[in-house]
């Protein structure tokens, strides 16, 4: 035990650095999820056949895109994206570069989740907006999002947690992060106690993220249950 | 004035079509309280939704003050709809917004922030004290009163009511109907009331259309019930009705 403590102290700097790297990747993923995924999910909802603004070709294109991104095995996706990543951020190596494939996956995941959350908003809410003469942006901002907000928070929480898991692979392109630390020291140099310690760190951080998401969702949900 | 001329409405259902309304012609005058009655499936809700063009007629024309809403561009149609309030069977309140915000929502759509108008409307339906609550904290009758205040907040000239009392018990029904009669008397609003409950129509409407399987079976003047049939409390009504 004192042996572990000593090693933890020795690797303290690297552990803190890897936690920071994971944090950067999480933040980038969440930003992509909200800024890209949520609009795509909203368009999927609005443009679907039978939806408020049916646009079959747009719906089909977005739907295909989301399915493709979600179906390619993640490790393969990271590698396949290398030329694009290099063109976008100038390098294919490091934490920033690692954020690119993560951001794509996070956006696609959240697009699907937010579409499903919006589908749970009662049809009467859309009918009310139409009867009041709401335009498309008003429908979204004053009716759909306010009514769906707790579901949107919960699904963003789920996406974030999935990203913690996806980010462990990013060591492949030098992304670093907690997962990479665990694999390098735990798996590759047989320091299992270090690996289990980092796994524990990840479990705890997932629990904290989930707890915060659930709490926030409950606070902003004023509907009858 | 609202005119329907030879209106037919059918919906696609699988590979066939279902005809909801067949060749309806009728005129509703300004300031009238007009009932539409019929069994469920008779097409009465569809008829109501043709008036603010939530549904487009398959053939025939619907004119609101001489204007065919079907010919308008989306933006102009939305403008016109703001002049036609709507009240729903299930109230359709926004569960995450307060009573005040629900009533203010139609004004916000027009970028108007008129606190006083909202409070006046809530006072009119006697819900001003509840303006900070959320809909889940209200009873059915209270929810419908808030929904009426919301429909009135933009002072529409026409108010469409789709089974407004069907989710309510009889005492609350009379309370809501009294408010709707007040709306007509005080604001001169044209009210079109869809209901399957004949006594609701009889207690308040001037004329009524009777629908049967999508056809206009009758158009009749309504004879108001004797005054004492309007009860104030459930107990009073129950005693009279059962005894």
Contacts between the chains, C-beta under 8 A, distances in Angstrom:
chain1	res1	chain2	res2	distance
A	122	B	92	8.0
A	124	B	88	6.6
A	124	B	90	5.8
A	124	B	92	4.4
A	125	B	92	6.8
A	125	B	94	6.9
A	127	B	54	7.0
A	127	B	88	7.6
A	127	B	92	6.9
A	128	B	86	7.8
A	128	B	88	7.3
A	128	B	92	4.3
A	128	B	94	7.9
A	130	B	54	6.0
A	130	B	81	7.5
A	131	B	52	6.1
A	131	B	54	6.2
A	131	B	81	6.3
A	131	B	84	7.7
A	131	B	86	4.2
A	131	B	160	7.9
A	132	B	81	6.9
A	132	B	82	6.8
A	132	B	86	7.9
A	132	B	105	7.1
A	132	B	106	5.0
A	132	B	109	5.8
A	133	B	77	7.6
A	133	B	78	3.7
A	133	B	79	6.5
A	133	B	80	7.5
A	133	B	81	3.7
A	133	B	82	4.3
A	133	B	109	6.5
A	134	B	78	7.2
A	134	B	109	5.5
A	135	B	75	7.6
A	135	B	78	6.2
A	138	B	109	5.6
A	142	B	105	6.4
A	142	B	108	6.4
A	142	B	109	6.9
A	143	B	94	7.0
A	146	B	94	6.5
A	146	B	96	5.2
A	146	B	97	6.5
A	147	B	94	6.0
A	147	B	95	6.6
A	147	B	96	5.7
A	149	B	96	6.5
A	150	B	96	8.0
A	220	B	96	7.3
A	221	B	96	7.1
A	222	B	95	6.1
A	222	B	96	4.8
A	222	B	97	7.7
A	222	B	134	4.4
A	222	B	136	6.8
A	223	B	95	3.2
A	223	B	96	6.1
A	223	B	134	7.8
A	223	B	135	7.9
A	223	B	136	6.1
A	224	B	95	6.4
A	224	B	135	7.5
A	224	B	136	3.6
A	225	B	136	7.9
